[in-house]
Amino acid sequence: MRFEDLPRLTYLEQVVKGSLRLFPPAWYATRRTDRDVELGGYRVPKGRNVVMNIWAVHHDPRCYPEPEQFQPERWTAELTKGLRKFAYLPFGIGPRRCIGALFAEAETNVDGGFCRATIPRDRCAGTAVTPVAATTLRPSEGGAPVIVRPQIVQPLPMLTTADWLLGKSRALATA
């Protein structure tokens, strides 16, 4: 497997999106109103803080049928195209989107991507991860159970996040 193989790892991308939907690292975001607005039928005066519950949006059955289920296969081009605006925002949105979002995506797809692409898709049957809502969403004490099995893996080329970012920026520039 090489760096050039990443765009073909569509299941990996689906797993990452499914994971970020279920457990967004930033489960909420705040904004201050710059004018009087109406949100959901409520009048919110200028200067008030508003909290967006990203976790709740990601678990809304109007956007995601069976929202509590981890279904990477749901992340098709049709689903992505048909999603409501702001229905998927694991790193927030707009000019105040998480400054580390691009780095996190690069780390997930490059440094961890090669590993996840070669790890068998075993799950720990009958176990659940209980999230704790702190500043970021994290597993409760005890973490997330995994099954680790040895396997024969071909040596992979060393690839840095910078390599991935440069490759991605070139692809975006030619699109």
VOBA-1610 file (N, C-alpha, C; in pm, whole numbers, padded with zeros to 5 digits, always signed):
BEGIN
Met+00084-00117+00000Met+00000+00000+00000Met+00089+00123+00000Arg+00050+00223-00079Arg+00126+00346-00089Arg+00035+00466-00066Phe+00098+00583-00053Phe+00024+00707-00032Phe-00084+00725-00139Glu-00051+00691-00262Glu-00145+00707-00374Glu-00269+00620-00358Asp-00262+00520-00272Asp-00376+00430-00251Asp-00486+00492-00164Leu-00453+00595-00087Leu-00551+00653+00006Leu-00685+00689-00056Pro-00689+00755-00174Pro-00821+00790-00229Pro-00909+00669-00259Arg-00848+00552-00275Arg-00928+00432-00303Arg-00976+00363-00177Leu-00936+00410-00061Leu-00977+00348+00065Leu-01110+00408+00110Thr-01213+00386+00030Thr-01342+00450+00058Thr-01404+00397+00187Tyr-01384+00270+00217Tyr-01442+00217+00341Tyr-01376+00283+00462Leu-01246+00308+00454Leu-01177+00379+00562Leu-01239+00516+00584Glu-01264+00588+00476Glu-01328+00720+00487Glu-01467+00709+00551Gln-01542+00605+00513Gln-01675+00585+00570Gln-01666+00554+00720Val-01568+00475+00760Val-01550+00443+00903Val-01517+00569+00981Val-01428+00651+00927Val-01390+00775+00996Val-01510+00867+01009Lys-01586+00886+00901Lys-01705+00973+00908Lys-01808+00918+01005Gly-01829+00787+01002Gly-01925+00726+01094Gly-01882+00743+01239Ser-01754+00729+01264Ser-01702+00746+01400Ser-01716+00890+01447Leu-01682+00985+01360Leu-01692+01126+01397Leu-01837+01171+01413Arg-01928+01106+01341Arg-02069+01140+01359Arg-02116+01091+01496Leu-02086+00967+01530Leu-02130+00914+01659Leu-02063+00981+01777Phe-01933+01007+01763Phe-01856+01063+01873Phe-01774+01183+01824Pro-01841+01295+01797Pro-01766+01413+01750Pro-01671+01460+01860Pro-01546+01490+01825Pro-01451+01531+01929Pro-01497+01657+02001Ala-01550+01752+01928Ala-01609+01872+01990Ala-01760+01853+01982Trp-01820+01817+02093Trp-01963+01781+02092Trp-02054+01902+02100Tyr-01998+02019+02121Tyr-02077+02142+02123Tyr-01992+02257+02072Ala-02058+02364+02033Ala-01989+02487+01993Ala-02072+02604+02044Thr-02006+02714+02073Thr-02078+02833+02120Thr-02053+02948+02024Arg-02151+03033+02017Arg-02141+03156+01939Arg-02213+03266+02017Arg-02174+03389+01991Arg-02241+03505+02051Arg-02317+03575+01940Thr-02443+03605+01964Thr-02523+03672+01861Thr-02474+03814+01840Asp-02463+03854+01712Asp-02419+03990+01681Asp-02536+04083+01652Arg-02657+04027+01661Arg-02781+04105+01643Arg-02895+04024+01705Asp-03010+04086+01721Asp-03128+04012+01768Asp-03166+03910+01661Val-03190+03787+01701Val-03227+03681+01606Val-03338+03596+01664Glu-03402+03520+01577Glu-03499+03421+01621Glu-03445+03284+01585Leu-03435+03198+01685Leu-03385+03062+01666Leu-03489+02963+01717Gly-03541+02882+01628Gly-03639+02781+01669Gly-03762+02839+01736Gly-03801+02956+01694Gly-03919+03019+01751Gly-03891+03101+01877Tyr-03767+03110+01918Tyr-03731+03187+02036Tyr-03652+03311+01996Arg-03683+03423+02060Arg-03611+03547+02035Arg-03484+03546+02119Val-03371+03567+02053Val-03242+03571+02122Val-03183+03710+02101Pro-03167+03787+02210Pro-03114+03923+02197Pro-02967+03927+02156Lys-02929+04037+02097Lys-02790+04060+02059Lys-02700+04045+02183Gly-02582+03983+02162Gly-02485+03971+02270Gly-02502+03848+02357Arg-02598+03762+02328Arg-02620+03641+02409Arg-02539+03525+02352Asn-02495+03438+02442Asn-02425+03317+02399Asn-02527+03210+02362Val-02500+03142+02253Val-02585+03033+02205Val-02497+02908+02197Val-02548+02797+02248Val-02474+02671+02244Val-02538+02581+02140Met-02455+02530+02047Met-02501+02434+01947Met-02461+02296+01995Asn-02557+02206+02008Asn-02530+02071+02052Asn-02501+01983+01930Ile-02374+01975+01891Ile-02334+01899+01773Ile-02368+01751+01790Trp-02350+01698+01909Trp-02381+01558+01935Trp-02528+01531+01904Ala-02616+01618+01947Ala-02760+01599+01922Ala-02792+01606+01773Val-02729+01698+01702Val-02750+01708+01557Val-02707+01579+01488His-02592+01526+01529His-02541+01403+01469His-02624+01280+01504His-02710+01290+01603His-02795+01178+01645His-02943+01204+01613Asp-02969+01297+01522Asp-03106+01333+01485Asp-03159+01236+01380Pro-03267+01164+01411Pro-03321+01066+01315Pro-03375+01129+01187Arg-03399+01260+01188Arg-03441+01326+01063Arg-03327+01332+00963Cys-03205+01328+01012Cys-03088+01331+00924Cys-03028+01192+00904Tyr-03031+01112+01008Tyr-02966+00981+01006Tyr-03061+00874+01058Pro-03120+00793+00970Pro-03203+00682+01018Pro-03120+00593+01110Glu-03183+00542+01215Glu-03114+00461+01316Glu-02986+00533+01363Pro-03002+00651+01419Pro-02887+00736+01449Pro-02789+00679+01551Glu-02831+00586+01634Glu-02740+00529+01735Glu-02656+00416+01679Gln-02684+00374+01556Gln-02611+00263+01496Gln-02486+00311+01423Phe-02377+00236+01441Phe-02255+00262+01365Phe-02269+00188+01233Gln-02293+00263+01127Gln-02314+00206+00994Gln-02227+00282+00894Pro-02099+00245+00885Pro-02011+00317+00791Pro-02064+00315+00649Glu-02133+00210+00612Glu-02184+00197+00475Glu-02286+00304+00440Arg-02342+00372+00539Arg-02440+00477+00510Arg-02377+00596+00439Trp-02244+00613+00452Trp-02176+00730+00399Trp-02149+00716+00249Thr-02258+00718+00175Thr-02249+00714+00029Thr-02248+00857-00024Ala-02217+00871-00151Ala-02221+01004-00214Ala-02363+01060-00207Glu-02463+00972-00221Glu-02603+01017-00217Glu-02638+01073-00080Leu-02596+01005+00028Leu-02626+01053+00162Leu-02559+01189+00184Thr-02432+01197+00151Thr-02358+01322+00172Thr-02422+01437+00095Lys-02459+01412-00030Lys-02521+01516-00112Lys-02657+01558-00057Gly-02732+01463-00001Gly-02867+01491+00047Gly-02876+01538+00191Leu-02764+01545+00263Leu-02769+01587+00403Leu-02815+01732+00416Arg-02890+01756+00522Arg-02928+01894+00552Arg-02803+01976+00580Lys-02811+02104+00551Lys-02699+02193+00582Lys-02674+02187+00732Phe-02551+02178+00771Phe-02508+02172+00911Phe-02546+02042+00981Ala-02574+01935+00908Ala-02609+01807+00972Ala-02485+01728+01011Tyr-02371+01762+00955Tyr-02246+01692+00988Tyr-02138+01796+01011Leu-02100+01816+01137Leu-01999+01917+01169Leu-01916+01874+01289Pro-01839+01766+01274Pro-01762+01717+01389Pro-01656+01815+01439Phe-01617+01910+01357Phe-01517+02009+01398Phe-01575+02149+01400Gly-01707+02160+01404Gly-01770+02291+01398Gly-01784+02335+01254Ile-01809+02464+01235Ile-01832+02514+01099Ile-01800+02662+01091Gly-01774+02706+00971Gly-01754+02849+00947Gly-01616+02896+00987Pro-01602+03028+01001Pro-01470+03085+01031Pro-01416+03043+01167Arg-01501+02991+01256Arg-01454+02948+01387Arg-01446+02796+01397Arg-01444+02730+01280Arg-01426+02584+01278Arg-01295+02552+01347Cys-01287+02436+01409Cys-01166+02396+01482Cys-01042+02417+01397Ile-00947+02490+01451Ile-00825+02520+01378Ile-00744+02393+01350Gly-00766+02289+01430Gly-00692+02165+01411Gly-00763+02063+01325Ala-00876+02100+01263Ala-00955+02004+01186Ala-00877+01941+01072Leu-00810+02022+00994Leu-00734+01969+00880Leu-00622+01877+00928Phe-00557+01916+01036Phe-00451+01832+01091Phe-00508+01700+01141Ala-00622+01705+01211Ala-00685+01583+01261Ala-00725+01491+01147Glu-00780+01548+01040Glu-00819+01466+00925Glu-00696+01405+00859Ala-00588+01482+00851Ala-00465+01428+00793Ala-00411+01315+00879Glu-00407+01334+01010Glu-00358+01231+01100Glu-00443+01105+01090Thr-00573+01122+01083Thr-00664+01008+01076Thr-00643+00930+00948Asn-00633+00999+00837Asn-00624+00931+00709Asn-00485+00883+00672Val-00381+00951+00718Val-00246+00912+00680Val-00183+00825+00788Asp-00150+00885+00901Asp-00078+00812+01003Asp-00158+00693+01055Gly-00286+00713+01079Gly-00369+00603+01126Gly-00433+00526+01014Gly-00447+00589+00898Gly-00518+00527+00787Gly-00455+00400+00738Phe-00324+00399+00724Phe-00258+00279+00679Phe-00277+00167+00781Cys-00272+00201+00909Cys-00293+00099+01012Cys-00435+00045+01006Arg-00534+00136+01005Arg-00673+00089+01005Arg-00707+00011+00880Ala-00646+00044+00770Ala-00674-00027+00646Ala-00621-00169+00649Thr-00525-00196+00737Thr-00467-00330+00743Thr-00512-00408+00865Ile-00590-00347+00953Ile-00640-00415+01072Ile-00771-00485+01039Pro-00788-00611+01077Pro-00915-00678+01052Pro-01030-00603+01118Arg-01147-00612+01061Arg-01264-00539+01111Arg-01332-00616+01223Asp-01259-00650+01327Asp-01316-00722+01441Asp-01376-00622+01538Arg-01485-00662+01597Arg-01549-00578+01698Arg-01559-00657+01826Cys-01567-00589+01935Cys-01586-00655+02063Cys-01736-00669+02085Ala-01787-00786+02057Ala-01931-00810+02069Ala-01978-00788+02213Gly-02092-00723+02225Gly-02153-00704+02356Gly-02090-00595+02439Thr-02002-00515+02382Thr-01942-00406+02458Thr-01993-00274+02404Ala-01991-00176+02488Ala-02034-00042+02448Ala-01936+00060+02502Val-01920+00169+02429Val-01838+00279+02474Val-01930+00384+02532Thr-01904+00424+02654Thr-01984+00526+02718Thr-01911+00659+02708Pro-01967+00755+02633Pro-01898+00883+02619Pro-01913+00971+02743Val-01809+01049+02770Val-01810+01148+02877Val-01799+01284+02809Ala-01894+01371+02839Ala-01895+01504+02779Ala-01814+01599+02865Ala-01688+01613+02833Ala-01602+01713+02896Ala-01585+01823+02792Thr-01472+01891+02791Thr-01449+01991+02687Thr-01458+01924+02551Thr-01400+01805+02542Thr-01417+01722+02423Thr-01487+01594+02466Leu-01540+01522+02369Leu-01607+01396+02397Leu-01500+01288+02404Arg-01503+01207+02510Arg-01404+01101+02525Arg-01470+00979+02588Pro-01406+00862+02575Pro-01463+00744+02640Pro-01452+00756+02792Ser-01546+00692+02862Ser-01541+00692+03007Ser-01423+00609+03055Glu-01402+00607+03185Glu-01293+00528+03241Glu-01307+00384+03194Gly-01201+00327+03152Gly-01206+00192+03095Gly-01186+00195+02945Gly-01207+00312+02884Gly-01179+00331+02742Gly-01269+00257+02647Ala-01215+00228+02531Ala-01289+00160+02425Ala-01226+00024+02401Pro-01302-00083+02422Pro-01244-00217+02404Pro-01215-00249+02258Val-01104-00315+02235Val-01067-00358+02100Val-01013-00500+02107Ile-01014-00565+01993Ile-00953-00697+01980Ile-00829-00679+01894Val-00715-00723+01945Val-00591-00712+01870Val-00543-00852+01837Arg-00520-00875+01709Arg-00471-01003+01663Arg-00350-00979+01573Pro-00247-01061+01587Pro-00131-01043+01497Pro-00166-01083+01355Gln-00102-01018+01260Gln-00119-01056+01120Gln+00008-01018+01046Ile+00025-01077+00929Ile+00141-01045+00848Ile+00109-00919+00769Val+00194-00820+00782Val+00171-00692+00716Val+00292-00660+00629Gln+00265-00614+00508Gln+00373-00570+00420Gln+00432-00441+00477Pro+00562-00420+00465Pro+00619-00293+00511Pro+00558-00176+00434Leu+00528-00069+00505Leu+00468+00048+00443Leu+00570+00161+00437Pro+00559+00245+00335Pro+00651+00359+00329Pro+00621+00457+00442Met+00723+00524+00490Met+00703+00627+00592Met+00639+00747+00523Leu+00534+00796+00584Leu+00460+00908+00527Leu+00427+01004+00638Thr+00456+01129+00621Thr+00429+01227+00724Thr+00299+01300+00694Thr+00247+01365+00794Thr+00128+01447+00775Thr+00154+01555+00672Ala+00274+01610+00672Ala+00308+01714+00573Ala+00297+01658+00431Asp+00343+01532+00410Asp+00330+01470+00278Asp+00184+01464+00236Trp+00099+01423+00331Trp-00044+01411+00299Trp-00103+01548+00267Leu-00069+01647+00350Leu-00124+01782+00328Leu-00080+01837+00193Leu+00047+01818+00158Leu+00096+01867+00028Leu+00026+01793-00084Gly+00009+01663-00070Gly-00061+01586-00174Gly-00204+01631-00188Lys-00272+01656-00075Lys-00411+01699-00079Lys-00421+01839-00139Ser-00329+01929-00102Ser-00337+02065-00154Ser-00315+02066-00306Arg-00228+01978-00355Arg-00208+01969-00500Arg-00335+01919-00569Ala-00400+01819-00506Ala-00524+01765-00564Ala-00632+01872-00566Leu-00642+01953-00460Leu-00744+02058-00456Leu-00713+02167-00558Ala-00586+02196-00578Ala-00549+02301-00673Ala-00580+02263-00817Thr-00577+02133-00847Thr-00604+02089-00983Thr-00752+02056-01006Ala-00831+02056-00900Ala-00974+02022-00914Ala-01052+02135-00977
//
